[in-house]
Amino acid sequence: MIHQLIFAAPKPGMAERDFQDYWRTVHAVRFASRIPQIRKYAVDDRVPRPTDSGEPTWSGVGEIWLRDDEEQIASLQTPEFIEGARADEPNWAAFWRTLVLDTDAHTVLEGPEPDPDRPETKLFILAKRREGMRLEEFRERALGAHASLATRVPGLRRYVQGHTRDAAYGIGEAPLDAAFQLWFDSPDAEQEAERSTAFEVLVEDLLTFAEPRYLHTMVAEQHWIIGPQPR
């Protein structure tokens, strides 16, 4: 199954909270969720951290699960997408700041079954491999020793590595190679985890095989629109 991550920001003049509310309660419900090929769908609202400064790169993440490439292509040709979701984007999103990653999800720590009625806190860590490193080596490092280090972070409830799909490298380079997703019980628990020695070791290890200038982090609350069980 394809796990698509859509990182987006508000259109000029729109407050972050209004952007998030519109995405979750209007765009997701009236438009995106009606695309028949979408199996699961979640919207993640950015949660500000004490260490954040300046304007955020993105204010939310859309998560879409599709069965395969054929259904993904079909979804882009439906009236629900063309006349609905796509047509609605200028009402709330700065499309020129949007980043879309199609990933293959690798579950490292399964964790408890998500509760669709309870938002969960998630830390995104986006990474690009070091210059000159083979993609295969990056993936091996990430899914091997690095994944083992992540499971030692205190308070970690679930851990998934989303690796950018091979198709993104067919005619060039993908903007990013992976989206690491770490779940916690609350924003406070996530902040406590970031202050831990285990998290410091995790970041130090990541920087041995990922480019520091392309490293992005964001904390968000995940809200299910369709799911967590696929329709």
N, C-alpha and C positions, 0 to 999 in steps of 0.2 A: 504494500500500500504506500502511496506517495503521501508524505507529510509536508505540506506546503506552509511556509512561514512568511507572513506579509508584515513587514515593519513599516509603520506609517506615522505621519505627523499632521497636525492640523493645518487647514488652509489659512492663509494670512488673515489676521484679525480675529481668529476664533480661539477662545480660551481652551486650554487643555481639557478641563473637566467637561465642557460642552462637547468637544470633539469625542471624548470617550463615551459620554452618554449617548450621543447620536449614533456612534458606531454600534454600540451594544443594543440599544432599544429601538432604533429605527432601521439603519442600514442592514444589520444582521438579520433582524426579524422579517422585515418587509421585502428584502431583496435577496441577499446572499444565500440565506438558508433555503430559498425556494429553488435554487439550482438543483435539479434532480440528481446529478452525479455526485454531489457532495455527500459523503458518508458520515462524517463527523465535522463539527465546527465549534470553535471556541474563540472568544475575544479576550485578550489580556490587556488590562489597563496598567500603564506605568505607575509605579509607586515611588515617589521621591525619597531619596536617601539623604542623610545628613552630609555625606561626602560629595553629593552631586553639586555641580556649579554650572552656571550659564544655561543657555537654552538647550534642552535635551535634543539629541539627534532624532529620536522617535518618541512618540507618546503612547503607543500601543502596538499590539501584535495580533494579527488574525491568524488562526491556525485552521487549516483545511486538510481533511483527509480524503483522498480519492483512490479508487481501487487500482487503477493502472494508467498507462500513458494514453490508451485509447479513450478511456472515460474522461481524462483530463482535456483532451482535444475536443471531445464532444461537448464538454461543459462550456467551453469558450464559444461555441456556436449556437447555444440555446438563446431564445428570447429572454429568458430569465436573467441571463448574464448581460447580453447586449443592450436590451431595452430597460433592464432593471438595475443590477449591481453596477455595471460599468457606467451607465448614464447617471447614476446617483453619486459617483465618486467626487465630482467637483463641488458637491454641496457641503463637504466636510473635510476632505483630505487634500494635502499638497502633493499631487501625484508625482511631481518631479523629485520629491524626497523619499519616495517609496522604494523599499528594497524587498525583492521577492526571492526566497530560497526554496527550491524543491529539494527535499532531503529524504534519505533513507534512514529511518529511526532504528537505533540500536539501544535496547533497554538494558542498562547495566544493573540497576536496582529497581525491582518491580514495585515495591511498596504497597500500601493498602489501596483498595479499590476507591477511586475518586468518588466523592459525593457531589452529584450534579447541583445540589441546592446550597453548597457551601464553597465560596471562592477559595482557591488555594494560592499560596504565595510561591512564585517561581523566580529563580535567578537565571537570566540568559547570559551566557558568555559566548560571544561570537569570535571566531578565530580564522586566521589565514596562515598557512604554513610558511616557514622561513624560506627566503629566497634561495633557490637552488635545490631545495628538498623535493624529492619525488612525492607525488600525492599518496602513493601506496605506503611510503614510510611514515608520512604524517598520520594516516589512518591507523597504521599498526601501533604507533606510539600512543595515540589517543585512546584506542580501545584496549591497550595492554596495561602497562605500568601506570599510566596517567589515570585510567579509569579506576584502578585499584586504590590510588591515593584519594580520589574523590569520595569513595565510600567511607573514608575515615573522618570526613568533615562532620562535626557534631550537629545533631538536629536534622540531618538529611533524611528525607522521607521517601524520595523517589529520584531516580537519575536516568536521563536519556541523552544519548549523543545523536544528534541529527547530522549526518554527513551529506554534503551537497552531491546530488546524483551525477553520474558519469556524463549524462547528456549535456550538462552545463559546460563541459570542457571540449565539446565536439569541434568548435570553431574558434576557440580561444580559452581564456581563463575565466573561471567563476570569480565573482567579487569576494566571496568568502568560502572557506572550505568546510566549516562546521559550525553548528549551533549547539552548544552544551546547555542542558536544561536541568536545573537542580531545584527540587521542591522542598519547602519548609512549612511548618505549621502556621507561621505568621510573619509579618515584616520584622517584628522584634527578634524572632528566632533566626531569621535570615541575617540580620545585622550582627547578632551574637556569633553566628557561624563565620562571618567575614572577619571578625576580630580574633578568631582562633588561630593557633599555630598550624593546625592541619590545613586550614584554608590558605595560609601563607605559603606552606610547602606546595600546595596544589598549584598556585599561581606561579611560583618559582619554576616548577617543573614545566608548566605550559609554555613559559617564555624560553625554554630551551629548544622548542620545536615550532613555535608560532611567532609571527612578526609582531613586536609590541605596538607598532603604529597602526595596525589593523585590528587591535583588540578592542572590543566593545562589550560593555556590561550594562544590564538593565534589570531592575526588579519589577515584577508585574503581578497583578492578581488575575488568575485565570477564571473566566466565566464560561460555562458550557451553554451553547445555543442548541446544538445537536450532539447528544452524547451524555456520558462517556461511551455508551454502547453505540456501535454504528447502526444506522437505520437501514 
